[in-house]
Amino acid sequence: MRTTLPPIAVIGAGFSGTMAALHLSRLMPERPVLLCEKSGAFARGLAYATGCTDHLLNVRATNMSAFPDQPEHFSRWLETCPLDGAAWTRATPAGLFAARGLYGRYLTDLLLKALAEPSQAPRLMLENDEVVDLAPAEEGFCLTLAAGRRRVVAGAILACGNLRAPRGPRSRYAVDPWDDKPLDDLRPDLPLLIVGTGLTMVDAVAALRQRRFSGPILAVSRRGLLPQVHAATTPWPAPVLPDAARHSLPALLRFIRDEVRRAAAAGTDWRSVIDSLRGASIGLWRGLPLAEQHRFLRHVRAFWDVHRHRMAPPAAEIIERERASGGLTLMRARVVAVEDQAGHARVTLRERGAAEPRTVAVQRIIDASGVGRVADTDDLLLRRLMARGLIRPDALGLGLAVSDDLAVLDQRGEADRPLWTLGPLLRGTLWECTAVPDIRGQAAELARTVAARLQDAATATGQGLGETA
């Protein structure tokens, strides 16, 4: 009978976890990969589980390949996809944009093909349950599932994706932006409030109109900023930044503004300049002193996000049409109080610059205010790992503290356990770590790191495949 090495667990089966698991299963055919997902859909996560055809990727299809060494992989897949391209893709002067649900199907196909590959022993195993604990064990960790089952694993990769923000307005009319069920009985004569004016708000408006909600929508945020729109661009050379711009936020912003002016003088759009910084963005972020990073989060982040993470043109058209017709109103305001009434909530808003607050009656409140921080998370697994001292937030509290090879640092600042992370949990360390173009290379590199470490550990302990009685 063949002996099977303990599996490596990948916790979370969105894009980050799915791609890490696929790479690991190919690099370590002798060791199973256990891909764990608490929702009902593997390879989709929140981002790609939507069925709304107006929920578009905010990256062109040409840059959405799952594999860093096969840049045309997704584009070729689209050519053979049997779904109605007119419904699930949008061709624009800025490029082709696919629906996020279609991208979820692409990732699902990749996973199904990996599961179907012939093998003498299971290389990739799916566990449809929530991982609620990881306790240190002699061989790695004892993994506990919500149903109570336990598995010994050689190590684990935390691929939890974007954490939910702390609960917004306390109201029985508050709705998760990804939960359609509370939106089944909306009235056309009463406004609906969306807290946040970013990309999640854009998706919420598109979904509401596709569900034939015809009532007014009010969207509020502190600055009232909308994401900018993708446009056709021409390449702009990656800038050579002076040392001052690498260590000072004001100097960096001055340099970017000067570069935008130089591009404009050459007939090139500002978007090309922002895109040219992509390859240097992680180095720039890590080179800023901690105080400058805090300064960025307080004063610049909102403006950077709306220029860096842009809307697909068809999504922008929906928002512009809604604003022009009066169906969507944007307001620079914050929620200061919510009082539930029979059939609606009375929400008190403090508009920016207004002397007095304003109260509105709304039938639902959709919290689209953004992603959560590890330091504030109520995620059960992460809270337990912090309580055990196995992980700690990064210096900004946004994600997890890690070493250079993405091994998670414990409370002592050491990374001696086989525990890694990738994707949005690296936000404080890398900043640019949430989009497919950022994560795909990260997943491939991390898989090589994990495979090498586990192979070294197996060799040191004399583990391997062999016959047992």
ZAMARGU-4260 file (C-alpha; in steps of 0.2 Angstrom, whole numbers, plus 5000, padded with zeros to 4 digits):
<rodrens>
0) 5000/5000/5000 | 5007/5017/4995 | 5010/5030/5009 | 5003/5047/5006 | 5012/5062/5013
5) 5001/5074/5023 | 4993/5087/5011 | 4996/5105/5010 | 4981/5115/5014 | 4975/5130/5004
10) 4962/5140/5013 | 4951/5149/5002 | 4946/5145/4984 | 4945/5162/4976 | 4957/5167/4962
15) 4972/5167/4975 | 4969/5150/4982 | 4964/5142/4966 | 4979/5147/4957 | 4991/5143/4972
20) 4983/5125/4973 | 4984/5122/4954 | 5003/5127/4954 | 5006/5116/4969 | 4997/5101/4962
25) 5009/5101/4947 | 5025/5105/4957 | 5021/5091/4970 | 5013/5076/4962 | 5018/5066/4977
30) 5009/5076/4990 | 4990/5080/4989 | 4984/5098/4990 | 4968/5101/5000 | 4959/5116/4993
35) 4946/5122/5007 | 4932/5133/5003 | 4917/5138/5015 | 4906/5145/5001 | 4897/5133/4989
40) 4907/5139/4974 | 4925/5134/4971 | 4936/5145/4960 | 4925/5160/4961 | 4925/5168/4978
45) 4914/5184/4980 | 4921/5193/4965 | 4917/5180/4952 | 4901/5171/4959 | 4890/5184/4952
50) 4877/5180/4938 | 4874/5198/4933 | 4881/5201/4916 | 4883/5220/4919 | 4896/5215/4933
55) 4911/5218/4922 | 4930/5215/4926 | 4939/5231/4928 | 4954/5225/4919 | 4954/5221/4900
60) 4952/5203/4895 | 4970/5204/4887 | 4977/5206/4904 | 4967/5193/4913 | 4976/5177/4910
65) 4978/5166/4925 | 4996/5161/4920 | 5010/5174/4920 | 5019/5164/4907 | 5004/5162/4895
70) 4997/5180/4893 | 4984/5175/4880 | 4977/5161/4889 | 4961/5169/4894 | 4959/5177/4877
75) 4960/5160/4869 | 4948/5153/4881 | 4935/5166/4877 | 4937/5162/4858 | 4931/5144/4862
80) 4918/5149/4876 | 4900/5143/4870 | 4891/5157/4880 | 4884/5172/4871 | 4898/5184/4869
85) 4886/5199/4867 | 4879/5196/4884 | 4895/5191/4893 | 4908/5202/4885 | 4908/5220/4880
90) 4919/5227/4866 | 4924/5245/4868 | 4937/5257/4861 | 4947/5254/4877 | 4947/5235/4875
95) 4937/5220/4878 | 4929/5218/4895 | 4922/5201/4901 | 4908/5199/4914 | 4915/5193/4931
100) 4904/5178/4931 | 4911/5172/4915 | 4929/5174/4922 | 4922/5163/4936 | 4918/5150/4923
105) 4935/5151/4916 | 4943/5148/4933 | 4931/5133/4936 | 4936/5126/4920 | 4955/5126/4925
110) 4950/5118/4942 | 4940/5104/4933 | 4954/5100/4921 | 4966/5099/4935 | 4954/5087/4944
115) 4952/5076/4929 | 4971/5074/4926 | 4976/5056/4927 | 4986/5052/4943 | 4990/5036/4953
120) 4985/5046/4969 | 4974/5061/4972 | 4984/5077/4969 | 4970/5089/4972 | 4956/5087/4984
125) 4942/5099/4987 | 4935/5102/5005 | 4918/5111/5005 | 4919/5117/5023 | 4925/5132/5033
130) 4942/5130/5041 | 4940/5137/5059 | 4956/5132/5067 | 4975/5128/5064 | 4984/5121/5079
135) 5002/5117/5078 | 5006/5098/5076 | 5022/5088/5074 | 5020/5086/5055 | 5013/5104/5053
140) 4996/5108/5059 | 4980/5100/5064 | 4966/5108/5053 | 4949/5109/5061 | 4933/5111/5050
145) 4917/5119/5055 | 4908/5102/5054 | 4921/5096/5068 | 4932/5085/5057 | 4951/5086/5059
150) 4965/5084/5046 | 4984/5084/5049 | 4992/5095/5036 | 5010/5098/5032 | 5007/5116/5030
155) 4994/5129/5025 | 4992/5144/5014 | 4980/5157/5019 | 4971/5163/5004 | 4956/5171/5012
160) 4954/5185/4999 | 4947/5202/5004 | 4940/5203/5022 | 4923/5210/5025 | 4923/5227/5033
165) 4917/5229/5050 | 4898/5230/5050 | 4891/5246/5044 | 4875/5254/5049 | 4866/5244/5063
170) 4849/5242/5056 | 4838/5227/5051 | 4837/5235/5034 | 4856/5234/5031 | 4860/5222/5017
175) 4876/5214/5011 | 4881/5220/4994 | 4883/5202/4988 | 4867/5195/4995 | 4852/5197/4983
180) 4838/5189/4994 | 4834/5205/5004 | 4832/5214/4988 | 4817/5204/4982 | 4803/5215/4988
185) 4809/5233/4985 | 4797/5247/4983 | 4799/5259/4968 | 4793/5274/4979 | 4806/5274/4992
190) 4825/5277/4990 | 4838/5264/4993 | 4855/5270/5001 | 4872/5264/4996 | 4886/5268/5008
195) 4901/5270/4997 | 4904/5276/4980 | 4918/5265/4973 | 4917/5249/4962 | 4906/5240/4973
200) 4893/5253/4972 | 4894/5253/4953 | 4891/5234/4954 | 4876/5237/4966 | 4868/5249/4955
205) 4870/5238/4939 | 4862/5223/4949 | 4848/5233/4956 | 4843/5240/4938 | 4845/5222/4931
210) 4833/5216/4944 | 4821/5230/4938 | 4821/5240/4953 | 4816/5257/4947 | 4816/5268/4963
215) 4829/5281/4967 | 4846/5277/4973 | 4857/5288/4985 | 4876/5284/4986 | 4886/5292/4999
220) 4905/5293/5004 | 4916/5305/5013 | 4923/5312/4997 | 4910/5307/4985 | 4923/5301/4972
225) 4918/5289/4957 | 4931/5278/4949 | 4938/5284/4933 | 4934/5276/4917 | 4946/5265/4906
230) 4951/5273/4889 | 4962/5268/4875 | 4980/5271/4880 | 4997/5271/4872 | 5012/5264/4881
235) 5022/5276/4892 | 5040/5272/4897 | 5042/5266/4915 | 5048/5282/4924 | 5065/5283/4932
240) 5061/5290/4949 | 5073/5301/4959 | 5078/5295/4977 | 5068/5308/4985 | 5052/5302/4977
245) 5055/5284/4983 | 5056/5290/5001 | 5044/5305/5002 | 5026/5304/4998 | 5025/5323/4993
250) 5040/5321/4982 | 5032/5305/4974 | 5016/5314/4971 | 5025/5329/4963 | 5035/5317/4952
255) 5019/5309/4946 | 5010/5325/4942 | 5025/5331/4933 | 5026/5315/4923 | 5007/5317/4919
260) 5010/5334/4912 | 5025/5328/4902 | 5014/5314/4895 | 5000/5326/4891 | 5012/5338/4881
265) 5017/5322/4871 | 4998/5318/4868 | 4997/5304/4880 | 4983/5301/4892 | 4987/5301/4911
270) 4981/5283/4912 | 4996/5278/4903 | 5007/5286/4916 | 4998/5277/4930 | 4999/5260/4921
275) 5018/5263/4918 | 5020/5263/4937 | 5013/5246/4940 | 5029/5237/4939 | 5037/5248/4951
280) 5023/5250/4963 | 5027/5237/4976 | 5045/5243/4977 | 5039/5261/4979 | 5027/5256/4993
285) 5039/5246/5002 | 5052/5260/5001 | 5041/5273/5009 | 5044/5275/5028 | 5029/5269/5039
290) 5024/5287/5043 | 5023/5291/5024 | 5012/5275/5021 | 5000/5281/5035 | 5000/5298/5027
295) 4995/5290/5010 | 4981/5280/5018 | 4974/5296/5027 | 4975/5308/5013 | 4979/5300/4996
300) 4972/5283/4996 | 4954/5288/4990 | 4961/5298/4975 | 4974/5285/4970 | 4961/5271/4971
305) 4949/5280/4959 | 4963/5283/4946 | 4971/5266/4948 | 4956/5254/4949 | 4945/5261/4935
310) 4928/5256/4928 | 4925/5247/4912 | 4917/5259/4900 | 4900/5250/4899 | 4899/5251/4918
315) 4903/5270/4918 | 4889/5272/4905 | 4876/5264/4917 | 4882/5276/4931 | 4881/5291/4919
320) 4864/5287/4913 | 4857/5285/4930 | 4865/5301/4936 | 4858/5310/4921 | 4840/5303/4924
325) 4840/5307/4942 | 4840/5289/4947 | 4856/5289/4956 | 4862/5304/4967 | 4880/5305/4974
330) 4883/5314/4990 | 4898/5319/5000 | 4892/5313/5017 | 4894/5301/5031 | 4881/5291/5041
335) 4879/5298/5058 | 4864/5289/5064 | 4851/5276/5059 | 4834/5273/5067 | 4823/5259/5061
340) 4805/5262/5058 | 4791/5251/5052 | 4795/5247/5034 | 4810/5259/5032 | 4825/5266/5041
345) 4828/5285/5045 | 4846/5289/5041 | 4854/5305/5047 | 4868/5310/5035 | 4881/5324/5038
350) 4885/5332/5022 | 4902/5339/5019 | 4902/5357/5022 | 4884/5358/5028 | 4879/5367/5044
355) 4865/5355/5048 | 4863/5336/5046 | 4850/5329/5034 | 4838/5314/5037 | 4832/5303/5023
360) 4820/5288/5024 | 4827/5273/5015 | 4820/5255/5012 | 4837/5246/5012 | 4855/5251/5016
365) 4869/5242/5006 | 4886/5243/5014 | 4898/5245/5000 | 4911/5255/5010 | 4926/5244/5006
370) 4936/5229/5013 | 4941/5226/5031 | 4957/5226/5040 | 4966/5211/5048 | 4967/5221/5064
375) 4949/5223/5065 | 4943/5207/5057 | 4930/5195/5065 | 4935/5181/5054 | 4935/5166/5066
380) 4951/5157/5059 | 4962/5173/5059 | 4956/5178/5076 | 4961/5161/5083 | 4978/5161/5074
385) 4981/5178/5082 | 4976/5172/5099 | 4988/5157/5097 | 5002/5169/5092 | 5004/5161/5075
390) 5000/5177/5065 | 5000/5196/5068 | 4994/5211/5058 | 5007/5220/5048 | 5012/5237/5054
395) 4997/5246/5046 | 4985/5233/5052 | 4979/5230/5034 | 4985/5213/5031 | 4997/5200/5039
400) 5015/5203/5043 | 5026/5191/5032 | 5044/5188/5027 | 5051/5191/5010 | 5045/5174/5004
405) 5027/5177/5010 | 5029/5166/5025 | 5018/5172/5039 | 5027/5180/5054 | 5021/5175/5071
410) 5020/5187/5087 | 5039/5185/5090 | 5042/5191/5072 | 5048/5173/5066 | 5042/5163/5051
415) 5048/5146/5057 | 5031/5137/5054 | 5025/5131/5037 | 5012/5144/5035 | 5011/5157/5021
420) 4999/5169/5013 | 4995/5178/4997 | 4983/5190/4988 | 4974/5204/4998 | 4981/5198/5015
425) 4997/5206/5009 | 4989/5223/5006 | 4999/5232/5020 | 5016/5224/5014 | 5014/5225/4995
430) 4999/5237/4993 | 4997/5231/4975 | 4991/5213/4978 | 4972/5212/4974 | 4970/5211/4955
435) 4973/5196/4944 | 4989/5203/4936 | 4996/5206/4953 | 4991/5189/4960 | 4995/5177/4946
440) 5014/5179/4947 | 5013/5179/4966 | 5004/5162/4966 | 5016/5154/4954 | 5031/5160/4964
445) 5024/5156/4981 | 5020/5138/4975 | 5038/5136/4970 | 5043/5142/4988 | 5031/5131/4997
450) 5036/5115/4986 | 5054/5118/4989 | 5052/5120/5008 | 5041/5105/5010 | 5053/5094/4999
455) 5067/5099/5010 | 5058/5095/5026 | 5052/5078/5019 | 5070/5074/5014 | 5077/5079/5031
460) 5064/5068/5040 | 5066/5053/5028 | 5048/5055/5022 | 5043/5049/5005 | 5033/5037/4995
465) 5035/5019/4999 | 5026/5003/5003 | 5019/5000/5020 | 5011/4984/5027
</rodrens>
